[in-house]
Amino acid sequence: MSLLQSVLGFFVRRRPERSAQPTSLESRKRAAWLRTEAFLQQEAAAFEEPDPERIARTLRAFEDYVQYSSDGESDSGFRRDMPYPKLRAMRSMMEHGTHDPSSYPGTTIRVSKRKRDSDAVIEELSSMEREARKRRVLAREEPNAADNLEEPDADFAVLMRRHLVSLDNALRKHWICVCQKCSGLSVRLSLPQQRKDFNAETSFEVFFGVRSPIETALQEAKITIKDVQNRMRSASEPAMSGASEFAHICQSITESLGQRNCLHLALEGGIFQRLRPQPKTFGGEQLSRTVSLSALFKRQQELRGSSSALPLKGKRILAVILATALLPFLETPWLQPSFNHSNILFVEPLQDGELPDITKPFLAMEHIPIVSAGKTGSGVSSDSSKHMVHPNATVLALGILLCELHYCTPVQLMAKDPQGARNVNSDYYTSLDMLKSLEVDAGVDYYLATKACLQWEYYPPGQQADFESVDVQRLFYQNVIKRLEAEIFKSWGLRIQNLGSFDPRQNELCWGSIGQEVVRHQTGKAEPSGINNGAHAPLPYRSISDAAPASYSSVHSDVVLRMAGPAHSSPGLQLRGHSAEPPTKSLYFFDASHQTGSEQESPLSQQWMDNLLSSIHHHVDPYDAAEAGSGTFKPVRIAILDSGFDPENPLLMTEGQRLDPRIKEARSFVHQTAAHEIRDEIGHGTHALGLLLNVATCAEIFIARVANRETLDRNTYDDIAKAINHAVSEWKVDIISMSFGIREYNEPMKTAISNALHSQTLLFAAASNDGANLGRAFPAKYPSVFCIHSTDGNGNPSAFNPTADDKDVNFSLLGENVSSHWPIGKNGHNEPVKAMSGTSVATPIAAGLAAAILSFVRQQEQHMAPGNELLAPWLKDVHSMDEVLKSMVKQRRGAGYDYITPHSLFDRRATRQQVYDKIKDIRRHLYD
C-alpha cells in the first residue's frame, strides 16, 4: 500500500512534460483525468484499505505506464529482481530529499504515450474509487431545526389519509353486489387532486370494472368525499335526493357501462349519493388497454448494453410521484404487504394516439365488496408481516420499488442467487445489498431517500411511535419525498408542484422511445412500418409482460387507485427529457394476425400450394381411404397449439354437415375457461388449422386452445406448458405445431418441451416476424425444435424473417399471402377464407409436410413385419426428420435460408417405391 501511495503522490504533483511539439487535446485530457483520479485515491488511502489484489492490479497498470531511464551512474535504486522495478526506483528517488524526480540529473521518468496504457491506469483508479464509495458509511441524517415539518404538502398527505380511511369504511359497509352481472367487480380509485378547498372536499378518479367471460370492462368514475364538519355547498349538487340504498353503487356501475360520461358519486356522512355525470378523462375501457410497470421491467431484461427502458428523467419523476402519492396509503388496508411493481398501471388517455400521462400512474389493489351471500373482504394480513424484520411492510415495498425503478429490474433478479430459497425477508436483504451499488450509480438524494425507506429512518429518534403518528408521516415526507424532489430540482429545476401539468410532446420525451413502444403495443396501438415488398411487418418487440397485474387473478374484485401526487390545479407538466435509441418493438403473440399486407392470395402463393398438394396427393392416400384399408396403419397425430377454431366454418364441414372427421378433439387450456370453450376469438387458429388439414391429408388433428387474445397474459406460459404435456401424455401425438413466439425462456415451457422431445414428439415453431431487429423467438430457438421461416411464392426469404442463424439450419417455405380458413365476420372479413402472412403461417405448412412424410412411410410399411429396418420409428427422431427435410433443400436462398422444395422428394414422376427408397438412402448415409 505504501508503494501505491508514493506512486499516487508522484502523479498528483507531476508537472506536464515540456516538448517541442504541442500535446494534443486528447493527451492533455487523459493526463488531467489521471491526476484527478490519483488525487482522489490519495485522499481516500488514509481511510480505506483496498483489497490486496486490487492494489496489485493497479500497480501492474502503473508499471506498464511508467517509462524509467537512467545514464547508469544514478541507477542504484533500480532492482530488476523485485516486483515493480520501475515504480520502486521512482520511489527511491523521491525518498532522497526531494519529491521532484525531474531534478535528478541523468534520470528521466516519462509515461507511455499509448492510449491503451493510460486508459488502463485510469480504469483501475476509477474502479478503486467506486469500491471505496461502496465501503463508505453515511451517518443517519436527522431533520434539523431548519427543516419545515409543517409545510402544506405534508399536511395534505395527512388529511388524505383520513379521507381514505373514511372511503374504505364506507365501501366495506355499503358496497353490496346484488346482481350476478356485477359479481366480482374490479375498481380503480385515483389519488385526488389537491384543491384550495381540500379541507372540505376531496375527489378521487375511479375505475369500476365489470367482469365478463371475455374481458373485464372498465367504467370510469369519480368519487367526491365531502367533509361534513368543513363542508361548503358545492356546485355539483346531488342529482338524486334522499338517502342512498345499499345497492346504489352496484346499480350505478352497471347502468353507466358504455356511457359517454363518467359516473360521479359523492360520499358524505358515510352515505354514497349519485351526482351529475362528468366528462371522461381516460380512453381505456378494457384491462388490455392498460400497461403495468412490470412491462417496462421485463423489457429491460431484453435490452443489451446501457440502454434503459425508461430515460433517467422519466424514472426520477415517476419515483417522486409514487412516493408522494403512496404516502396516504402506506400502512392502511388499501395497500397489501405484497404490493410491488406489477400493481403500478398506466391507462391510455381519452385523446386517441396519445400516451398515458407518466405523472398519473394507477395503483392496483384488492378491495372486495360485500356479496349477496354476506362475505366481506379482509384488510392487510399480518400472518407474514409479523415475521418481517422491517416494521412497516408497505414502506419496505416502496423502498424496494425505488431500488427497482432505478435499474428497471425486479428485485428478485438482483439477488445473489435468483433461484435460491426465498422467505418474507429475502427482498429486504437483497435491497440492502443493492444500496451499496445505488450510492455509486444514483445521486446522493435518491440514495438517501431509498435508504430512509429500507432502514426506517422516519421515526423520531428515542421515541416510541408508529406510522399512524402525524410526526412520523411528516418525517417520512422530509426524509423520503423531499429528497426525491431535491433530485429532480438539482437536475431539471422541477418541484412537486410542477408535476401537475403535462404536454403530449414532453410526455413522449419522458417515456423515451423504448418506453413509448412498450406502452403503445401493450395497449394495442402499434404503428406498422413499411417493408420492401409493399406489405407491412409488425413492429418487432413482442413483450411477454402482462397487460394486467397479478392481483387480477382473484375471483374477487380489485381496486386501482391513480397516483398523481398533489396536482396543484394546473393540467399539464413542463418536462424535458431524452429519448432512448433502440428501434420500435411489438408484443403480438400471433405475428400473422398483424401482417397488414393484402388479404388476397397471390397467384404465386396459390401455385406453390397447388404444386405441394398435388405432389402429396400423388403419393399419400387420403384419410378416409387409409382408414378403410386393412393392415397395421396408424394415422399420424398432430396437436396444434393456437387460438382454437371456428366449428361453424363451412370448409370444416363434410357433405353431411358434420365436422371433419380428422378433427378428433378440441380442448381449451386458457386459464379460467372451461375445457369446451374452444371457439376462435382471433381467427389465427382457424387459419392455421385449415393449412394443416390441407397439407396433412392423412393425419388426425387435436386442437389445443392456448390463447383467447392476440397478446400474452401472465397465465399463457402455464397454459402452453399444460397443453404440450396433455398433447404428449393424453393425445399421444407425433407432431406439435406452435405458430407463436415469446421473448424469454420459461421454465415450465422448457420442461414440457424437453419431455416432448424425450418422448420423440416432433415440434415445429414459428421463427418470429421481427426481422433483423431481434433473433429467433422461443420456443423456435430451443434446441431440437424445428424453427420455420417464411418465403414468398418464388422461394425468396420474407422481409420479416429474423436474421438467419449461421450456426444452425434455417428451414424456410411459403408463408406470404397464403389463403386458408377464416371465421366469417371476424375483423370485418365476411368470407370463410382469408390470406395471411408470417412465419406462423409457414409453420403449419412445415408441420403438415412432416406429417405427410411420416404418413407416406407408415402407409408403405403397413403390411411389413415389425423390425429395425422400418423407417417410421426412425423418422420420429428429430435428427432423422431433420435429414429428410434437408434433403429437400436444393439451394440456400437469401442470406443463408434453407428453402424447402417438397417436390424434390414427392416427385410426381417417381413411383411410391422410389420415394420410399430415397428416404432409405437418407438413413443409410446419415452417418457417412
Steps between C-alpha positions, in 0.01 A plus 500: 500500500789740576641449149164584351471815713844612380404446138173687548682787668738528205219520246302752705798739496629405155555799271418470131800408288662762286511416135591671178172376358176615664310216664163408363179586677432129547838449672447796732153373586633155594775654712247718683277201565795304635602777740139535619456130562839479671407788729170333597678176574770670705233674708312175556811292574524620859148374578452198280707187460438366148508134423863372454411351164360836393822674609710250304289550187534878528877480551538278194309756295733777623808284434398473135416870488829634646818524286818525712842568349842582655852578381628218725673711763183571698334167444571350840130491590402286205455133607384270222478203739204648688138563401426836339867605446414827326260609772743406778780699331264797470418482874870471589568823315215674678629390842838674449378832627304633209169401354587627159666216305565734211766668711719189483750548220544207267171342604172531314153380588253523219161346435390282215346682207277205417136575570446143609748532789357825634143376470593188696636711787198729504266201497676341797492822701136557416416147605680551832299818556173319439596229747597761759163672463322171556687448827431852623228516766284811513370594840127508549377850432239646734285803418633819653324809621516654155286223352142610445288214633181704476495554124162469324586195290575294810175615660316413178630141519381474861154626403489265203565212734194594705279518190628163377407336828149646466468370146628155597248472782214615276585258220528207736165591653291604200650345187262208464496298179138396442506373140691221329630734232687710752627213709873541526552868426837655423531857625758766441520798730721790402699721731306828529630827374576758765266798498481823692197367687644153559413524869132491403509274192733246340444322168628163379511391139367147483471198271236241579544173314232248407621153415381302200614165357700681233653807662454739790312817400594822677269782604670830573358682801570763760444487875484825694541480877331786680616588850180564698673722754669724245259460211403798286218468250644365172381589152455128428185433700366145511290399204303275734355599833455289807723237661667254264403137519772241539466389138560841348873450436444170321202632302678822408798309360296267280271781382800714401682236295556616145387857571693797361531671839656364816309407812520751789438395860516702820581367846358714778433393854585140411227488230555482121293725275496523122592836343474628145731311257825667393708485180739206475876546530628160391435289193582152630182299543665156526786372714685421177529876443718538809870432549674416825843609617593132475485530120783755508701291747467192283595697190813614683613138531489467120718806436872488442775739608410818687155550346220563749128432466439846651719812479653620827269801516192285456617268778573784740166675438315172542685436829388837640140439389486150649648599836282811531180325394558186703558677832126518589460128421801365689413269789126516428258224385522645148853374446594134532848400626545316168475829308765522225572631150227286342244712688607821323286552191472765229170558319473646151347850483176591325683676215572243232867438429635658820711318755389454862605789722816382676414718800166324549564132569233279652538265793329161478375386841266230616182637653217252534133610506235336710331237286142387535608201710637739758874438461731793557853580403786512738760763555874459527601154608745484781589132471812569299562855621563390857809309383648798317812679621371833370230654723288632208436256215362752251775755568750224435315422174537865397874495577541184294303662217732803501799269478337302217397814313855632476618181327161414337556152637294291747670448833486122460736523201746712701542233769836324526319172432177575310405131507574450871252443778293805591318619810316811616828689556685397183420815302587716800852358526549517123405868505747571780772345285387711205529819709878476470479514122219754504720750684749479214254484211232746616514851643551543874143627555346203324725267697410660834126493423516130416715434806248681723225266380705183537653586838188674641674836549169681547442431870586774753823392673451374853119501483242225483268559205323321215429603144158635593676781686481836322861569602616176337317582177653846491848359560435254218407792277828676584734200481350335192280727290698822543824321414347355185374848415853636556624251243274634223555860609880476482489326163208668322378786720168330575296502819208278597256779420631497141394138453133571445496620139607307199555552130471203256842567346666534840321187614651308206848622589459383859388155385793469258476308173522155661241584764271649237495185292448273801198710599358533149522133422378397843190713446458373144598818313802385301595694191617267220807582301539434130712227348642463154225300335234754584348299783541595862672308775407550864734692719752257631464499878276229638483546874423213729380736767146498630236748404349466846680460833507187709220621720250443222521127548271530797140393452413800714523856387801723495559863575728715290585850614658753273795663668560847368659668798372834618399663172468868572216582262706526178425242229837440322872451598795694360744218443806451293657159451713291276381201306671165473634373173400139427244432225130468561370166621176300505330255736276284285479134596376394155705701252298407193195673645672833443666460160314776323563395142236398247220275622484347151705193419776576250515288181851386592389381842200323353721326242748397774224346711345327197835341414552387860156345535523335159834339597366376834173367357697306239686302766292513821156342524235725658371433849174329407676262259773411749245454780295260286803292410627201691837440659683663787478859379504755779397856405739780590376713789560876506428747778460862400548752781327821399191714563246221444281470188165598354285183512243661269737574212341329193841382377534287813172320432437181303221462248281376783567824694711318753838616624801369307564152648875570511438749784499256790487731800511867592570625850562839662799542730449873547499598866153534653320353198311174474654220295219520243551874431696448179351769273765712324461866602797615289489305172865400513436145620232435237740615226784279627265200537385534139859487374575195712192316375585582138861380518477213753235314301523178699547627855282529807487849646476592868432868572637665814371851559773688691397862443182701471663828400789614284723609789640291780371506852677379811342151486586425136830328581336250734214449254746412223698266727180319601393468137836349397494253789141400420576458130788264579357300791127486414469556127832327429568716197790459259531870408424831672455822300554829687442816293601743773808635672604677817812690599624309802554146616238370738585210728164314487499532121861385478421195712193416292696536174786290634257226603336510157832464324595215733175329396605536134242762417595727210451869583461781243499868600489839326835681476341846564402794281740748659741527209866572577411698813470188715608140458293185517218488750443230760418211463634509141854563626487210744740219392335223295186704430452557126525877446298600193557814292285642221542555124291639219368285218838516323692378803647839586539554878236728653612839625354431844717189560759526776860501382610150400700317766836407351543224761173321428279394213245765401207315343269721296197448279187682389363749756388807304144575383376147566127436493332281761187466715364800691207562737234680296453856621815510711676838472251607233599218263182336377648207307590153637857541368764767542863548392761561772878528523756411765735232624198379698335430163802305376512291819182290453601443138837363617336291774248368247781411260677302774171325575458417130849345492428292810157399363655396171755278672241343732276426203789336318590292803151403623531148362862449604600298804628708792876529514796731524496568128171690510534870420193625692650463852828645373321807362362582848853598602563872453837442333347263249221737399758776488700305239192431289402868499860595412481263203225725360722809522660536159649844555538763768302813426569853616748531784512135608137380494446131421210504257297176506372378162260209580481380139866399516391211725138452393584503131186435298708321238630252757323192630418462867769234531757737357403767753521242779844395378614862506418518870677168560811641330487804731506269802775285348727801445407687819827415675726478194 
